[in-house]
Amino acid sequence: MPINLPNALTLFRIALIPVLVLVFYLPFKNHLLVAAAVFAVASVTDWFDGYLARRMGLVTAFGAFLDPVADKLMVAVALVLLVERHDTILFTLAACVIIGREIVVSALREWMAELGARTSVAVSVVGKVKTAFQMISIIGLLAIDPNAGQGWLLGLAYLMLYAAAVLTLWSMFIYLQAAWKVMRPEDNPN
């Protein structure tokens, strides 16, 4: 399987995951800013690889599989790291909602693909807005030490994460609603 530029960017994003973890824990000056920068680079490559694949006609089955996996891995790892630092029930709940939704929607998409109805659960506008809020909030939360007294910036990052969690539930509802007609036993005799 030849690796094209979009797929190479996706693989690069996966390779950034252990870098993120390492930088997050290494005790050097500005390590949190560097961790936020690593996540920001990964976020940009997430957008850029999809854009390039469509623009250059380089969409592959491998890329279609790997891109969402890379996204979910990076977000889940970042949220797990942040739960340790921002150890409140509300933050943990938001992280669990976001990670849990990704598992549910991934399973739903896989199941719908087996039924030949994959397009019924295509990415929605709400999902895209959720992703933007999620990425921006995670970058902010990685960059800001909660003990450093940057209250309004931290508050804004929290607010964006909580908004992302609400949008996460909303987008999951949209995906489940779209798949409902396939899920209903009376519509699916098999």
TAKAPE-V821401 format. One record per pair of residues at least 12 apart in sequence whose ideal C-beta (glycine too) atoms are under 8 Angstrom apart, sorted by the first residue. I is the first residue (numbers start at 1). J is the second residue. If there is no record, write none. Layout:
i=I j=J
i=I j=J
This chain:
i=1 j=62
i=4 j=53
i=4 j=56
i=4 j=58
i=4 j=60
i=4 j=63
i=5 j=49
i=5 j=52
i=5 j=56
i=5 j=58
i=6 j=49
i=6 j=50
i=6 j=52
i=6 j=53
i=6 j=56
i=6 j=58
i=6 j=59
i=6 j=63
i=7 j=49
i=7 j=58
i=7 j=60
i=7 j=62
i=7 j=63
i=7 j=66
i=9 j=45
i=9 j=48
i=9 j=49
i=9 j=52
i=10 j=45
i=10 j=49
i=10 j=63
i=10 j=66
i=10 j=67
i=10 j=70
i=11 j=66
i=11 j=70
i=12 j=45
i=13 j=42
i=13 j=45
i=13 j=46
i=13 j=49
i=13 j=70
i=13 j=71
i=13 j=74
i=14 j=66
i=14 j=69
i=14 j=70
i=14 j=73
i=14 j=74
i=16 j=38
i=16 j=39
i=16 j=41
i=16 j=42
i=16 j=74
i=17 j=42
i=17 j=73
i=17 j=74
i=17 j=77
i=19 j=38
i=20 j=35
i=20 j=38
i=20 j=39
i=20 j=42
i=20 j=74
i=20 j=77
i=20 j=78
i=20 j=81
i=21 j=77
i=21 j=81
i=23 j=35
i=23 j=38
i=24 j=81
i=24 j=142
i=32 j=142
i=32 j=143
i=32 j=144
i=32 j=145
i=33 j=143
i=35 j=81
i=35 j=142
i=35 j=143
i=36 j=139
i=36 j=140
i=36 j=142
i=36 j=143
i=39 j=74
i=39 j=78
i=39 j=135
i=39 j=138
i=39 j=139
i=39 j=142
i=40 j=139
i=42 j=74
i=43 j=74
i=43 j=135
i=43 j=139
i=46 j=67
i=46 j=70
i=46 j=71
i=46 j=74
i=46 j=135
i=49 j=63
i=49 j=67
i=50 j=67
i=68 j=106
i=71 j=131
i=72 j=102
i=72 j=106
i=75 j=98
i=75 j=99
i=75 j=102
i=75 j=134
i=75 j=135
i=75 j=138
i=76 j=99
i=76 j=102
i=78 j=138
i=78 j=142
i=79 j=95
i=79 j=98
i=79 j=99
i=79 j=138
i=80 j=95
i=81 j=142
i=82 j=95
i=82 j=138
i=82 j=141
i=82 j=142
i=83 j=95
i=85 j=146
i=86 j=141
i=86 j=146
i=86 j=158
i=90 j=162
i=91 j=158
i=91 j=161
i=93 j=165
i=94 j=161
i=94 j=162
i=94 j=164
i=94 j=165
i=97 j=165
i=97 j=168
i=97 j=169
i=98 j=134
i=98 j=164
i=98 j=165
i=98 j=168
i=101 j=168
i=101 j=169
i=101 j=171
i=101 j=172
i=104 j=172
i=105 j=121
i=105 j=171
i=105 j=172
i=105 j=175
i=108 j=121
i=108 j=175
i=108 j=176
i=108 j=179
i=109 j=121
i=109 j=175
i=112 j=179
i=112 j=182
i=115 j=182
i=115 j=188
i=117 j=179
i=117 j=182
i=120 j=178
i=120 j=179
i=120 j=182
i=121 j=175
i=121 j=178
i=121 j=179
i=124 j=171
i=124 j=174
i=124 j=175
i=126 j=167
i=126 j=170
i=126 j=171
i=126 j=174
i=127 j=167
i=127 j=171
i=127 j=174
i=127 j=175
i=129 j=167
i=130 j=164
i=130 j=167
i=130 j=168
i=130 j=170
i=130 j=171
i=133 j=160
i=133 j=161
i=133 j=163
i=133 j=164
i=133 j=167
i=134 j=160
i=134 j=161
i=134 j=164
i=134 j=168
i=136 j=160
i=137 j=157
i=137 j=158
i=137 j=160
i=137 j=161
i=137 j=163
i=137 j=164
i=138 j=161
i=140 j=153
i=140 j=154
i=140 j=156
i=140 j=157
i=140 j=160
i=141 j=154
i=141 j=157
i=141 j=158
i=141 j=161
i=144 j=157
